[in-house]
Amino acid sequence: MAEVSNKQVIFKDYVSGFPSDADMYITTSTISLKVPEGSNAVLVKNLYLSCDPYMRARMTYTHTSYIGSFNLGFS
């Protein structure tokens, strides 16, 4: 079981207009990489983070969408 550094982008505030650096922050923590024995699980390392139009809709606070808004303070 390996311990690795893990960067997280945390959603800090709902977006009004174009998203900016002030709407989120980056934090680093340590996580352990553990795949259950005998499983066919795969660990994936993300190299890039992108925000597509679907995510923009979830960055605003709304009750009218079929999908809820992101929760503040979570990655």
C-alpha positions as CSV (number, residue, x, y, z in Angstrom):
1,M,0.0,0.0,0.0
2,A,1.6,3.2,-1.2
3,E,1.1,6.7,0.3
4,V,1.1,9.5,-2.2
5,S,0.5,13.2,-2.4
6,N,-3.0,14.1,-3.6
7,K,-3.9,17.5,-5.0
8,Q,-7.6,18.5,-4.7
9,V,-9.5,21.4,-6.2
10,I,-12.0,22.5,-3.6
11,F,-15.1,24.4,-4.7
12,K,-15.2,27.5,-2.4
13,D,-18.1,29.7,-3.7
14,Y,-20.9,29.5,-6.3
15,V,-20.0,31.2,-9.6
16,S,-21.7,34.2,-10.9
17,G,-20.5,34.7,-14.5
18,F,-17.2,33.3,-15.6
19,P,-15.4,31.0,-13.0
20,S,-12.2,32.5,-11.4
21,D,-9.4,31.4,-9.1
22,A,-11.3,33.0,-6.2
23,D,-14.2,30.5,-6.6
24,M,-12.0,27.5,-5.7
25,Y,-8.7,26.6,-4.1
26,I,-6.1,23.8,-4.3
27,T,-5.1,21.8,-1.3
28,T,-2.7,18.9,-0.9
29,S,-3.2,15.8,1.3
30,T,-1.8,12.3,1.6
31,I,-3.8,9.3,0.5
32,S,-3.1,5.6,0.5
33,L,-3.5,3.7,-2.8
34,K,-5.1,0.4,-2.0
35,V,-6.9,-1.8,-4.5
36,P,-8.8,-4.7,-2.9
37,E,-7.1,-8.0,-3.4
38,G,-8.5,-10.2,-6.1
39,S,-10.4,-7.3,-7.7
40,N,-10.0,-6.0,-11.3
41,A,-9.9,-2.4,-10.0
42,V,-7.7,0.2,-11.7
43,L,-6.0,3.3,-10.2
44,V,-6.1,6.3,-12.5
45,K,-3.9,9.4,-12.3
46,N,-5.5,12.6,-13.6
47,L,-3.0,14.9,-15.4
48,Y,-5.4,17.7,-16.3
49,L,-8.6,19.2,-14.9
50,S,-11.1,20.9,-17.2
51,C,-14.5,22.5,-16.7
52,D,-17.0,21.7,-19.4
53,P,-20.4,23.4,-19.9
54,Y,-22.1,20.7,-17.8
55,M,-19.9,21.6,-14.8
56,R,-20.5,25.3,-15.2
57,A,-24.3,24.8,-14.6
58,R,-23.5,22.9,-11.4
59,M,-21.2,25.7,-10.2
60,T,-24.2,28.1,-9.8
61,Y,-26.7,27.8,-6.9
62,T,-30.1,26.8,-8.4
63,H,-33.1,24.7,-7.5
64,T,-34.5,24.6,-11.0
65,S,-32.0,22.2,-12.6
66,Y,-32.6,18.5,-13.0
67,I,-29.2,18.0,-11.3
68,G,-28.2,19.7,-8.1
69,S,-25.5,22.3,-7.5
70,F,-22.1,21.3,-6.3
71,N,-21.6,21.2,-2.5
72,L,-19.3,23.9,-1.2
73,G,-16.1,22.8,0.5
74,F,-15.8,19.4,-1.2
75,S,-13.6,18.2,-4.0
